[in-house]
Amino acid sequence: MQVLQYIVNLGASVMIPIVIFIIGVIFRAGVGKSLKAALSIGVGFTGINLVIQLLTNNLGKAAEAMAKNFHLGLDVVDVGWPGTSPLAWASELGLIAIVVSIIVNVIMLLTKMTKVVNVDIWNIWHMAFTGCIVQVVTGSYWLAIIAIIIHSAIVFKLGDIFTPVTDNYFGLNGISIPHGDSAIMGVFAKPIDDLIDHIPGLNKIDISFETIEKRFGVFGQPSILGAFLGLIIGLLAGQGIGKALTLAIQMASVMVLMPVVVKYIMEGLIPISDAAKKIMDKHFKNANFTIGMDPALLLGDSNVIATSLLLIPITLLLAMIMPGNRILPFGDLATIGFFVAIAAGIHKGNIFRTLISGTAIMTMTIWISNQTWKYQVKLGRSVGLLAANKKVGSLDQGGNPITYILAKGLSKEFSIGLLIIFVLWVSAFAYTYISYKKKSLYKIDSVEEKN
């Protein structure tokens, strides 16, 4: 366990390449190819982390200034996944969650309940966090383990369900995204997409980088739109022309750099995925297994990044007008793309539709986070990572409907809010699952077929 804890502490940029190297050797890709693939993936994740740091350090400050300008008066700071994941890993459930989640994955593979071979070990912190919150609320270690099992099973299944989206829209053949937030929140996109299809006028609106570039030429390119969005956010934050222009250049850089660094991950994954598929197909006929990976891969899509930038002021506005809310969105503002990436794929990059789904997703996220922050504070103090006078919450995982439903349900703390969240999420999941079974979750139009 000490070795495992040491590797976990190194972070995703080191942990995932190590896992990829081991898998490559196991599936006979060769030591050389496995090492090259692992390093390529490590370079990609390091690049993504640098871009996210650029977003957090600069966009985060602008968002904080924007909140002050709007006089939000919110006293519980969203520390984001960088401040939340250490709480899960530092708990007694952190490493146990890895073992439990892997066992769940293996059982589901053997019983043909999933095709996802999850290698995204780092993001098991999501399942661990759910277990931690359940333990805080119920005081039961075994109920926490049950919560980890349930959360793991759900995301592995969602990895299967969203494969048509990751295959056809994102072009990630053989890759799935069984993520604690991206997959969980993705279920709301399909019912919203079908609802918009039946609303005259709205169903004709199609805004994406492709349509913008066709209409506005060079002014529709990702770098220019990124600069424009950065400038607007900087001005709304009251930072002055100089700082707003600096933010504009930084956001243009994000739009250009993110797809580049994601390519390094894909270059590393392809040989490992091919080797794994070859061995799997030999022993399991027509199994079509997929490699479960981090949703950072989806941030290579310009429409995802653009939508996430547009959702920053919307998220702050939602926090301001939501009755009784005390959560100040901050740490996760720079990574809103993780919440809406699957939705962007289901909407085929339509920024207008993704904004509608994203607004619904962030509304639920903020409301749930406002219900769970006290449990997160208690967890932080129990593991010695939070001072007695600090009030923190998180949108990532703290605002997750599965975490909330399991914590309240297993503790038998029933309420109207719990009932509403339960009905909304289960209904959306059922609708999405039925669409998946009917092969209508992602319909390939004639243009895509020609391409």
N, C-alpha and C positions, 0 to 999 in steps of 0.2 A: 504493500500500500504506500510506503514511503517513496518508492520509485515512481509510482503513478502520480502521487501528489506533486513530486518534483516536476514531472513532465507537464502536469496541468498548470503549475505556476509559471511555466515558460510562455504560456499563451497560445492562441490559435495559430499564429504564424510559425511556431515551432512544432506544436502538437500534431497538427494536421499533416504536415510533410512527413513526420515520423510514422504516422499511421499509414500514409500512402506508400511509403517505402516498404514497410512490412507487408502490406497487401500485395504490392507489386512483386516482391520476392515469392510470396506464397502462391501467387497465380502465374509464376514462371515467366515474368516479363524480363527477367535478367537483372543482375545487380546494377549494371551500368545504366540501363534504361530506367530502372526504378529510382536510382539516385538522381538522375537527370530530371525525371518527372517530379520527384519530391522537391528538389531545389527550385524548379520552375514554379511550382505551386507556392513554395515559401516566398519567392520573390513577388508573386502576384498578391498574396495576402499582406506582405509587408507594404507593398504599394497601396493597397486598399486602405490599410491602417493609416498611412501617411496622408492620403486624401481625406479620410474621415477626420483625422486630427486637424487638417486644414479647415474643414467644415466646422468642427467643434470649437476650435480656438478663435475663429473669426466670425462665423455665422452665429455661434453661441453667444458671443459678446453683443452682436447686433440684436439678437432676439431678447437678451436681457435688457438692453437699453430700450428696445421697443416696449417691453412690458412696463418699464418705469414711465415711459412717455404716456402710455395709456392708463397709468395709475391703477394697475390691476389689484394691488394690495393682497397678493397671494403669498402665504407664509410657509408653504411646504414645497421645497425645491425638488423638482424631478432631477435625480442624479444620473439618469440614463443607464444604459447597460454597463458602461465602465465602472459605475459606482454600485451597481446591483449584483453583477456576477460574482465579485469577490465575497459577498455575503453568503451566497450559495456554496461556493467552493470551500469557505472557511468553516461551514457547519459540519456536523457529524454525518449529514446525509450526502455531502458533496461527492465523495468518491464512491459511496455505496450506490448513488444514482447511476453512475457509469456502468457498474456491474449489472444492476437491475435492468437498465435500459437495453444493454447488449443482450441479456438473456431474453427479454421480451422480443427483441428484433429477431433473434435466432429461432425462437418458438414460432413466431409469425411466419418466418420464411419456410420452416419445415412443414407447417400446417397450411401453407399456401394462402395465408391471410394477407400477405404483402409481398411485393417484389423489390422492396427497398432494402439495399444492403448499406446501412448507415455507417459512414466513416467520419461524419461530422461530430466527433467525440466532444469537442469543446462546447458546442451548443447544448449538450446535455445539461448544462447549468440551468436551462429553462425548466426542465423536469425536476431538477434538484430544488430549484427555488419554489416551485409549486408544492413539493413535499415539505419544504421548510415552513411555508406559510400555513399549511395544514397542521403541521406539528405545533406551531405557535398557537393556533386557534383551538385545537382539540387537546393538545398535550399528549397525543398518542404517536409513538414512533411507527407502529404498524399501519395506522391509517395514513401516515405520511408515505410509507412504502407503497400502499395501495394507490395513492394519488400519483406517485411517480409512474407506476405501471399503467394506469389509465391514460395519463398525459402522453406517455411514450407510444402506446398503442394507437392513440388518435392521430398523432403527427405522422407515424409511419404509414397509416392508411391514407392520410391526406397527401402524402408524397406520391402514392399511386394515383389518387384521384386527379391531381394536377399535372400528371405527366403529359397529357395532350397539350397543355399550355406551355410547359417548359420545352417540350419537343418542337412544337410548331411555331410558337411566337418567338421564344428566346433562342431557338436553334440548339438546345442543349440535349441532343439525342443521347439516351442512355444515362442521363443525370436526373435526379429528383431532388426536391427541396423539402425535406421533412422537418421544418423549422417551427419552433415554439410560438412564434408570432406571425411570420409571413403566411404560413399554411393555415394557422388557426383563423386569422382575420380574412384570408382569401375567400372563405365560404360566402361572404356577404356580396361578393362581386357579381356572381351569376344571377341571383334573383333581381338585383338592381339593374343589371344589363338587360334582362328580359323585360323588366318593367319599363325601362326607357324606350325599348323597341315598340311599345304599344302607346307611346305618347306622341301624338302628331307634333311636328316641329322639332322637338328635342331629338327624335330618332334620326333626324337628318344632319344633326351637328356632328362633324368629324374634325377634330382638331388634334393634330399630331405633328411631329417634326417633318414628316413626309409632306403633309398637306400644306404646312406653313412654308416650307422651302419651295414648293411648287408655285405658291402664290407670291411670295416675297423674295424669291431668289436667294442671294447671298445673305440677306438680312434674316433669313429663316434658319440659318445654320446654328447648330447647338452652341458653339462658342459665343456667338453674338447674342442669342437669347439668354444664355447663362449670365453674360455680362449685364444685360438689361434687367434681369430679375435681381441680380446682386445689387445693382444701383438703386432699384426701387426699395429693396429691403433696407439698404443703408440709409436712404433718405427718410424712410418711415421710422428708423431708429434714432433719427436726429443726430447722426454722426458727423454731419458736415460734408461738403462736396468732396474734400480730399479723401476722407476715410471711406465714403460711399464709392468713389471711383476705385479705391484699392480693393474693396469688397467685390466690385464688379469684375475686376481682373481675376481675383481669386475664384469666383464662381465660374467664370469662363474656363479657367484652368481645370476645375473639377469636371466640367462637362466634357473636356477633351481627354483628360488623364484617366478617368474612371474606366472607359471602355478599353483603353490601352492595357492597363494593369490586369483587367479581367482576362484578357487574351492569354496572358502568361499562365493563369490557372488552367484555362482550357487546354493549352498546349501540353501541360503536365498531366491532365486528366485523361486525355485521349488514349495514350498507349496503355495506361493502367486499366481503363475501362474496356478497351479492346481485348486485353489479356484475360481480364476477369470474365468477360462475356464468352470468350472461347472455351475456357475451362468449365464455366457454368453450363453452357449449352451442351457440352459433352456429357455431363453428369445429370443435367436436368433438361430434358427436351422441351423446347419452346417455352422456357421459363421467362425469358425477357427481363432479367433482373436489371435494376437500375442502381447507380451509385448515389447514395444520399449525401448531399453537400450543403454548404453554407449559402444562404440567400444573397450573400455579397456578389455572387455570380450574376444575379439579376440586375445589379446596379450598373452593369455595362450598357444598359439600354437608356438612351437619352430621354425617352418619354417618362421613364421612371424617375430620373433625376429631376427633370423639369417639374413634374407633378409634386415631388417632395418639397421642392423650393417654394412652389405656390401654396402648399399646405401649411407652411410655417406661420404666416400672418393669420391664416384661417384658424389654426390650432390655438394660437394666442387669443384670438377673438372668442373662440368657443370656451376657453378657460375663463375668460372675463365675464361672459354672459350666463354661464351655467350656474343655476341657483345652488348655493351652499358649497360651491367648489373652493378648495384651498390649495390645489395643486398648481404650481407655476411650471409650465412646460419649459424645459431648459436643456438638460443633458441629452434627451432623445430627439430634439428638434432636428439635429443634423443628420439623423438616421431614420427619418420618417419613411424613406424609401423602403426600408425593411418591412414596414407595416402594409404598404400598398403595392409592392412589386407584383405579387400574384394577381391582384386586381387589374393592374395595368396590362398584364398579359391576357386576361380574360376579355378585357375591353379592346384588345388588339392595338394598344398604344394610343387609344383615343383619350387625350388629356382631359377633355371635357367630362367624359363619363367617369374617368378615374378620380377626378376631383369630387364628383358626387359620392362615389363609393368611399373615397378617402375621408370626406367630411363625416360620413356616417361612422366609419371605423374609428376616427379620432374622437368623435363624440362619445362613443361607448368606452374607448380607452381611458379618456380623462375621467369619466364618471366612475368607472371601476377603480381606477388608481386612487380616487378620492375616498373610496370605501376601504382600501387595503393599506394605506400608508402607515397607519398605526401599527399594523402587524409587521411591516417592514422595519419600522423603527425598533420594535421589540426584538426582531431577529438581529438587527445590526448591533444592538447593545449586548445581546446574548453571546455574540461571537467576538466582542471586543473591538469592533470596527466603527462604532458610532458613539460620539460623545453624548453625555446625558442631556445637553441642552439643544441638540440638533433635531430638526424635523425634516425628514426626507421621504420621498416616494419615488416612483418610477413609472413611466408609461410602458416601457418594455418590460413585460412580464408582470409588473405590478398592476397593469391595466388589462391583463389577459383574462378573457371570459372563462377559460377552463380553470385557471388558478382560483378565480373568484367563486365559480360554481362548486368546485370541489371543497374549497375551504369552508364555505357557508353550508353546503349540503352535508358534508361529513360531520360538521359540528352541530347540525340540526338547528342552525340559526336561520330560520325561514323568514322571508319578507317579500313584499310586493316587488321590490327592486330585483331580488334574486329570481323571482318567478319570471319577470319580464326578460331579464338577460338570458335565462335558461330557454325560454320559449323562442326568443329571437335567434339564438345561436343554433339550437337544435333544429329549428325549422329551416334555417339557411343551410345547415349541413345536409339535411335530408334532401332539400331541393337540389343542391350541388351534386350530391351523390346520385340522385335519380338522373340528372342531366349527364353525368359521367357514364352511367350504365346505358343510357340511350344514345351515347356517342354524340351528344349535342352540347357538351360543355365548351368545346372550341370548334366552331364550324369553319372549315377551310373554304374561303370563297374562290371564285374562278381566277382572280388575279394571282392569289397565292399558289394555286395549283399550277399555273403557267410558269411561275418562278421556280 
